[in-house]
Amino acid sequence: MKEEILDYLYQDYINHLDFIYAINNGATIIYFSDQGIMIKFDDIYMMSIKEPFLGKHLINGLNDCKMIAIHNDCFKEIIEEKFGISQEIVAYQYGYLKDTVTLIDVPEIKIKEIGMEYCEFIKENYSTPIDEEYLIKRIKANVFIGAFDQDKIVGFAGIHDEGTIGFVEVIEEYRRRKIASMLETYMINKLLEKKELVYLQVDKDNIPSIKLHEKLGYTCSNDIITWYM
């Protein structure tokens, strides 16, 4: 069954990178046919369905849902009414399809892995609202790196539950020095060395981020992914 599902997903590889990652990392299959797929990965439901009536049927079949990511969403009303969660992120998916990456080097800046000793710094400087419990969980998973000017941390990046590169932030006085690109290329290289999928999601209105990732060599999906939480 798993191989059949992966064969289906690989036919539209960029759009399905999130599903491929989740299934390869133990996601539960709720529904699969040639009409689409719904899975649960940890606490996240994910759905990509061709026919809206089928999507509504699957959503109505869920007893509880705190977070769901939907490709090409048209279910806002039913999700908000049934689960009391709201639309938080609307994004494009980007995949890095190359075998290698050119590391960006910024003079005097070094990259190293970081852990809970930098939790407060990350909480104070990450510009996107985030659940503290989730952030701590990800830091404890040892998926964060930091950018340092000597002993001073000036930026960071990490990996989300669903395998996407994220949490990228550089403190204001160090911006426009390509430190974000340095963090991202380091993270890309790290994932490539582990032979893991390299992908992320970018808010569809975040033009600077879109330009950055296209410059770094990512390929954009056609699907738009909506997150409710």
N, C-alpha and C positions, 0 to 999 in steps of 0.2 A: 504493500500500500504506500509506504513512504517513497519508494522509488517512482511509483506512478505519479504521485503528487509532485515530486521534484521535477520529473520530466515535463509536466504541465507548466510549472512555474518557470522553468528555464526557457520556455518558448517566448516569454516576455521578461527577460532577465532583469533589466534595470528597474522596471516597475515592481518586480516581485522580490527584490533583494531583501526586504524586511521579512518576508515570509520564509525565504530560503534560510536566512540566518536563524530564525525562530525554530523552524522545523529541525534543523541540524543541531539545535541545542535543547531539544526535548519538549517542544510545544505540543499541546493536546489538540488533535483534530476534532473540531465540532461538526464541520460540514465540508464535503468536497465533491464536486462534479465538474463537468465541462462548463457549467454556469458560474463557477467561482469557488471561493474558499472562505471559511471562517475558522479561526484557531484561537486558543488561549495560551499565552506565554507568560508565565508567572501570574501577575494580576492584570495583565493587559489582554483585552480581546482585540483581534485584528480581523478585518473583513474586506474582501474584494469580490463583489458580486455583480454580474452583468445585468440582471433584471431587478428593478426596484421592489417588485412584489415579493420576490424571494428574500431580499435583504430585510424587508419589514417582518416577514415571517420568522426569520432567524433571530432578529432583535427581540421580537415578542416572546421568543422561546427562552430568553435569558432571565433567570430569576433575580440576579443582582449584577451590577456592573459599576465599577468605580472609575474605569478608564477603558476607552476604546479608540482604536485608530481605524479609520474607514477610507478606502480609496474611492475617489470620485463620489463624495458624499451627497446624498439627497434625503437624509434621515434626521435632520436637525430637530424637527418638532417632536418626533416620536422618542428620540433619545433623551431630550431634555425633560419631557413630560414623564416618561417611564422611570428614569433613573435619577433625575435631579442633578445631572451633571451638565456642564456647558461647554460650548465650542471654545477651545483655548488656542489651538495652533492650526494654521492652514499652510501646508508646505509642499515644496517639490522634493523629490528624492534624487540624490546624486550618488552615483557609483564611480569608484576609481577602478578602471579596467586594465591599467597598465601593470606590468610585472615589477617595475622599479620606479623610484621617485628620486628627483634631485633635491637633496636636503638644502634648505635655506639656512645660511649661516649669517648671524648678526654679530658683529664684533663685540666682545666683552660679555655676551650673553651665553649662558650655559643651560642645558636642559638636563634635568634629573627627575627620577621618580619621587613622588611625595606621598605622604600618608596623613594620619589623623593629626599630626603636629601642626598641619596647616589648615585644619578644618575651619577655624574661626576666620582666617584670612579669606578663604574661599567663600564662606557665607557672607562676609562683609563686602566682597568685591564682585560677586557674580551678579550681573545686572538683570537677569531673568528671575522672576519669582519662582521659588522651588520649595517643595516640602522638605523640611529639615531632616526628617527620618530617612527619606529616600536618599538625600545627599550623603548622609553619614554612611548609609549602606553601600553606596558606590565608592566612597573613599576607602572604606574597609575592604572592598574587593580589590584594592591595589590597582586601580585603572587610571590613576591621575598622574600627570607629569607637571612639573613647574619650570618656568623660565626664571633664571637668576642673574642678577647683576652683582657679581661677587657673592656676598651672603644674603642679599636682599631679593626676596621673591617679587617678581614684577608681572607675572602672568601664569596661567594654568590652562590645562585641557584635560578631558577625561573621556570615558566611554559610558554610554547609557546602558540600561538593562537590556534593551533590544539590539545592542551591538553597534549603535551609531556613534560616530565621533561627535562630541559635543562639549558643553561646559567651557567653551573657549572664551577667555577673557584676558585682557591686558590692562593694567592700571593706566589711568589717563595720561600721566606724564611720560609714559613709555610707548604710547601709541604712534602710529605712522612710521614705525621703524622696522616693519616686517616681522615683528616678534610673533604675531598671530600665525603668519605663514610658516615661521620656523617651528612653532608648536605643532601645527597641523602636519607638516611634512615629516617631522619626527614621529608623530603618531601613525601616519600612513606607513612609514618604513617599518615600524614596530609590528604592525598588523600583517604586513606583507611577509616579514620574516617568520611569523607564526602560521602563515598560509591561511589567514582568516579573511573574511569578506571585509572590504573597505567601503563603507557607505555612510551617508549622513542625510539629514533632512534640513532644508533651509526655508524659513518663512518666505512665502511667495512675494511679499512686499519688501523684503530686505535686499534691496538692489546691491549695496556694497558687498554683502556676503555672497550673493549670487555671482557677482563679477570675480570675487576672490577665488571661489571654488572652480569656476570655469578656467581661470588663469592657472590654477594648480593642476588642471588636467582632468577634472571630473566630467562625467557625462550625465546630463539631466534626464529625468524620467518625463513621460507624458502625463502620468497620473498626478492628481493633486490629492494629498493625504491630509485628512482632517482628524485632529485629536480632540476628544472630549475627556474632561476629567473634573 
